[in-house]
Amino acid sequence: MKQIYLDNASTTKVDTKVVEAMIPYFSEKYGNASSQHLIGQEAKRGLEESRHTIAKSIKAKDDEIIFTSGGTESNNLVLKGLFFANEKKHIITTKIEHDSILNTCKWLEKQGAKITYLDVDKGGFVNPEDVENAIGSETLVVSIIHGNNELGTIQNIEKIGEICRAKEVYFHIDACQSYTKVPINVGKQDLDFVTLNSHKIHGPKGVGALYIKKGIKINPILHGGGHEFSLRGGTENISGIVGFAKAVKIIKNSNLKKINELRDKLINEILKIPNTKLNGPKDNRLCNNINISFGNIEGEAIGGYLDAYGICSSTGSACSSHTMETSHVLKAIGLSDLEANTSIRLSLSKFNNEEEIDYVLKVLPKIVKKLRRMSPIK
């Protein structure tokens, strides 16, 4: 059975061009980038060329990019690194952040941090005025997810960045889902920290990056031999880093346009099914994200049937799918537990095509109809 993969917000297929770029760093240029011999310096060259590619993509300087193991580590490094390097202890974030932010904040509260968790509206948008009103004399940083992993909501980071700059507090965005889908310009958007990762854009897993504006002091959370400007100890994953950079290089705007068109087709046709609702905004939404509630049918059941038809979907964030808790993101936009548990997320990539979408639209209404007949809740 052919598999149709619509869970690209969880992770993506590694592009064959990315794999090809990585291979030499396993078998030929396999040296440690800190070594002075030829093979080590070949690895070092791959590291620095990749750093330049990532920096250029967000209009940053090369030495403002450090490589990490992924978005979770980068998010931890920003909040913990800032907290332990500064006297101010107030952090502002939202109720729809990724777990790597929310759980870090919960841990920091035990260390004495004061955390403000801002509400969002029904579309998942944080009001910039709420950010401004929450900032006080002890505020250290505002941390906002740029493109939400469950709803696809794209925040107004330009306005929030302007507020943070005027109030002289740091501004961090988690851009793991939005990177390469939405333009990021660290200067124009007044960004101090940006979390990036590789495996959401057809690069390898286990690789990420963090933009840190030059001159900002943070403490490392991994201590080692001075790697990554002494901010992240540990021998660099050169093959993964090279793959990450290659994935960035081969992004095409035409791919994003196609994904957007397929997304709109899916949304418009699914909403023709009675008693369905789009979660999140119609506009200012990530080009690949769809989140739909199917009244009175469990999302888990829909996902199970879709899987039987060879269609991969998700009921929410893959990072929290091992728990049975209702999505904190869907609850934050006002959905009841029942409504939230009837939702599924479909997320696309450049490898999806119209034939696959047509197949999903043929199968999904039949699944919904069958499950509604079986449901005890009418």
C-alpha positions in Angstrom: 0.0 0.0 0.0 1.3 3.4 -0.9 1.9 5.7 2.1 0.6 9.3 1.9 2.6 11.3 4.5 0.7 14.2 5.9 2.5 14.6 9.2 5.2 16.9 8.1 4.8 19.2 11.2 6.2 16.3 13.2 9.1 15.6 10.9 9.9 15.5 7.2 11.4 13.1 4.7 15.1 13.9 4.2 15.7 15.2 0.7 17.9 12.9 -1.4 20.1 16.0 -2.2 20.6 16.5 1.5 21.6 12.9 1.9 24.1 13.2 -0.9 25.6 16.3 0.6 26.0 14.5 4.0 27.7 11.3 2.7 31.2 12.6 2.3 31.3 13.7 5.9 30.8 10.2 7.1 33.4 8.5 4.9 35.9 11.1 3.6 35.7 14.4 5.5 35.0 12.6 8.8 37.5 14.6 11.0 36.8 16.5 14.1 36.4 20.2 13.2 38.7 21.2 16.1 41.6 19.1 14.7 44.4 21.0 12.9 45.2 18.3 10.3 43.8 18.2 6.7 40.8 16.0 7.4 39.9 18.0 10.5 40.1 21.3 8.5 37.9 19.8 5.8 35.3 19.2 8.4 35.9 22.7 9.8 35.3 24.2 6.3 32.0 22.3 6.0 31.0 23.6 9.5 31.7 27.2 8.7 30.2 27.2 5.2 27.0 25.8 6.8 27.1 28.4 9.5 27.3 31.1 6.8 24.3 29.5 4.9 22.1 29.5 8.0 23.2 33.0 9.0 22.5 34.4 5.6 19.0 32.9 5.5 17.9 35.1 8.4 20.2 38.1 7.7 22.5 37.4 10.6 26.2 37.4 11.0 28.1 34.1 10.9 29.3 34.3 14.5 25.8 34.8 15.7 24.8 31.2 14.8 25.6 28.3 17.1 24.7 24.7 16.2 22.7 22.5 18.7 21.0 19.2 18.7 17.6 20.7 17.7 14.8 23.1 18.7 14.4 21.7 22.2 18.0 22.3 23.2 18.0 25.8 21.6 14.9 26.8 23.5 16.4 25.5 26.8 19.6 27.3 26.1 17.9 30.6 25.5 15.8 30.6 28.6 18.1 28.9 31.1 21.2 30.6 29.7 19.6 34.1 30.0 18.1 33.4 33.4 21.4 32.3 35.0 23.4 35.1 33.3 21.1 38.0 34.5 19.7 39.5 37.6 16.2 40.1 36.1 14.0 37.0 36.5 10.7 37.7 34.8 9.9 35.8 31.6 6.9 36.4 29.3 5.6 33.7 27.0 2.2 32.4 25.8 -0.1 29.5 26.6 0.4 27.9 23.2 4.2 27.4 23.2 5.9 24.2 22.4 6.5 21.9 25.4 10.2 22.7 25.3 9.4 26.2 26.3 6.6 25.6 28.7 8.4 22.8 30.6 11.6 24.9 30.7 9.5 27.7 32.2 8.0 25.4 34.8 11.5 24.3 35.8 12.7 27.9 36.0 9.8 28.8 38.2 11.3 26.3 40.7 14.6 28.2 40.5 12.9 31.5 41.3 11.7 32.8 37.9 8.5 34.6 37.6 6.6 33.5 34.4 3.7 35.3 32.7 1.7 33.0 30.4 -0.2 35.2 28.0 -3.7 34.3 26.6 -4.3 34.1 22.9 -7.5 34.7 20.9 -9.6 32.1 19.1 -7.2 32.1 16.1 -4.2 31.6 18.4 -2.9 35.1 18.1 -1.3 36.9 21.0 -2.3 40.5 21.3 0.9 42.7 21.1 -0.8 45.1 23.6 -0.9 42.3 26.1 2.8 41.8 25.7 3.5 45.5 26.2 1.3 45.6 29.3 3.0 42.5 30.8 6.5 44.0 30.5 7.8 45.4 33.8 11.1 46.6 35.3 12.2 43.0 36.1 11.3 41.5 32.7 14.2 39.7 31.1 12.9 38.2 27.9 9.7 37.7 25.8 9.6 34.3 24.2 6.9 33.7 21.5 6.4 30.8 19.0 6.5 32.3 15.5 4.5 29.7 13.7 2.5 27.4 16.0 3.1 23.7 15.5 -0.6 22.7 16.0 -2.6 25.6 14.6 -0.2 27.1 12.1 -0.8 30.6 13.5 1.9 33.1 12.4 2.4 35.7 15.1 3.0 39.4 14.4 6.7 39.3 15.5 7.4 42.7 13.8 5.1 44.5 16.2 6.2 42.4 19.2 9.8 43.0 18.4 9.2 46.7 18.1 7.6 46.7 21.6 10.5 44.7 23.1 13.1 47.0 21.6 11.3 50.1 23.0 11.0 48.5 26.4 14.6 47.2 26.3 13.8 43.6 26.9 15.1 40.6 24.9 12.9 39.0 22.3 13.1 35.3 21.4 11.1 33.4 18.8 10.8 29.7 18.3 10.9 29.4 14.5 11.1 25.7 14.2 7.9 25.4 12.2 8.1 28.8 10.4 11.7 28.7 9.2 12.0 28.9 5.4 8.2 29.1 5.2 7.9 32.7 6.5 10.7 35.4 6.0 12.8 36.0 9.0 15.1 39.1 9.2 16.7 39.4 12.6 17.5 43.1 12.2 14.2 44.4 10.8 12.2 42.3 13.2 14.2 43.3 16.3 15.1 39.7 17.2 17.6 38.8 19.8 17.3 35.0 19.7 15.9 32.7 17.1 15.4 28.9 17.5 15.8 26.9 14.2 15.9 23.2 13.4 16.6 20.9 10.5 14.2 18.0 10.5 11.1 20.2 9.7 12.6 21.3 6.4 13.8 17.9 4.9 17.1 17.9 6.7 18.3 15.3 9.2 17.1 14.9 12.8 19.3 15.8 15.7 20.5 19.1 14.4 19.4 22.7 15.2 20.7 26.2 15.5 20.3 29.2 17.7 20.7 32.8 16.6 22.1 34.9 19.5 22.5 38.6 18.7 26.1 39.6 19.1 27.0 41.1 22.5 24.3 39.3 24.5 25.6 37.3 27.4 24.1 33.9 28.2 25.5 31.0 30.2 26.0 27.7 28.5 24.0 24.7 29.7 26.4 22.2 28.2 30.0 22.7 29.3 32.8 21.2 27.3 35.9 22.1 25.2 34.9 25.5 24.0 33.0 24.5 20.9 30.5 26.9 19.3 32.0 30.0 20.8 32.1 28.3 24.2 28.3 28.3 24.3 27.7 24.7 23.5 30.2 22.1 24.4 30.6 18.9 22.4 32.1 17.8 19.1 29.9 19.2 16.3 27.7 16.9 14.2 29.3 18.0 10.9 27.4 15.6 8.6 24.1 16.7 10.2 25.0 20.4 10.1 26.0 20.2 6.4 22.7 18.4 5.7 20.8 21.2 7.5 22.5 23.8 5.4 21.8 21.9 2.2 18.1 21.7 3.1 18.0 25.5 3.5 19.8 26.0 0.1 17.3 24.0 -1.9 14.1 25.6 -0.6 12.2 27.1 -3.5 9.4 29.6 -3.3 7.5 27.6 -6.0 7.4 24.7 -3.5 5.8 26.9 -0.9 3.2 28.1 -3.4 2.3 24.5 -4.3 2.0 23.5 -0.7 -0.2 26.5 0.0 -2.5 25.6 -2.8 -2.8 22.0 -1.7 -3.5 23.1 1.9 -6.3 25.4 0.7 -7.9 22.7 -1.4 -7.8 20.3 1.6 -9.3 22.8 4.0 -12.1 23.9 1.6 -13.1 20.4 0.7 -12.9 19.0 4.3 -15.1 21.8 5.6 -17.8 20.6 3.2 -18.2 17.6 5.6 -21.0 18.5 8.0 -20.1 19.5 11.6 -16.5 20.3 10.9 -14.5 23.3 12.0 -11.1 24.7 11.1 -9.0 25.4 14.2 -6.7 28.4 14.0 -6.8 31.2 11.4 -7.6 31.0 7.7 -5.1 33.8 7.0 -1.7 34.3 8.5 -1.4 30.5 8.8 1.6 28.3 7.9 1.4 27.1 4.3 1.5 23.5 5.3 -0.8 23.3 8.3 -4.4 22.1 8.6 -6.2 21.4 11.9 -9.8 20.3 11.8 -12.3 19.3 14.5 -14.9 16.7 13.5 -17.7 17.1 16.0 -18.3 14.1 18.3 -15.7 11.8 16.7 -12.4 11.1 18.4 -9.4 12.3 16.5 -7.6 9.2 17.5 -10.2 7.1 15.7 -10.0 9.2 12.6 -6.2 8.9 12.6 -6.4 5.1 13.1 -8.7 4.7 10.1 -6.6 7.1 8.0 -3.5 5.0 8.8 -5.3 1.8 7.7 -5.8 3.6 4.3 -2.1 4.5 4.2 -2.5 8.1 5.2 -0.3 9.4 8.0 -1.8 12.2 10.2 -1.6 13.5 13.7 -3.9 14.4 16.5 -1.7 17.2 17.7 2.0 17.8 18.5 4.1 14.7 18.0 6.3 15.8 21.0 3.4 15.2 23.4 1.6 12.3 21.6 2.7 9.8 24.2 0.4 11.4 26.8 -3.4 11.2 26.9 -3.8 14.9 27.9 -5.9 17.2 25.8 -3.9 19.6 23.7 -3.0 22.7 25.7 -2.9 24.7 22.4 -6.5 23.8 21.5 -7.7 24.5 25.0 -6.0 27.9 24.9 -8.1 28.9 21.9 -11.2 28.1 23.8 -12.0 24.5 22.7 -13.6 22.2 25.3 -11.9 18.9 26.0 -14.5 17.1 23.8 -13.9 19.5 20.9 -10.2 19.3 21.2 -10.2 15.5 21.2 -12.1 15.5 17.9 -9.3 17.2 16.0 -6.7 16.0 13.6 -3.8 17.8 12.1 -2.7 17.3 8.5 0.6 18.9 7.5 2.0 18.9 4.0 5.4 19.1 2.3 6.8 19.7 -1.2 6.7 15.9 -1.7 2.9 15.8 -1.6 0.9 16.1 -4.8 -2.7 16.7 -6.0 -3.3 13.0 -6.6 -2.6 12.3 -2.9 -4.9 15.1 -1.8 -7.7 13.8 -4.0 -7.3 10.3 -2.4 -7.5 11.8 1.1 -10.6 13.7 0.1 -12.2 10.5 -1.2 -11.4 8.4 1.9 -11.9 10.9 4.7 -15.6 11.6 4.3 -16.3 7.9 4.3 -14.3 7.5 7.5 -16.2 10.3 9.2 -19.6 9.0 8.1 -18.7 5.5 9.4 -17.5 6.8 12.7 -20.5 9.0 13.2 -22.8 6.1 12.7 -20.8 4.3 15.4 -20.6 7.2 17.8 -22.8 7.1 21.0 -22.7 11.0 21.0 -25.0 12.5 18.4 
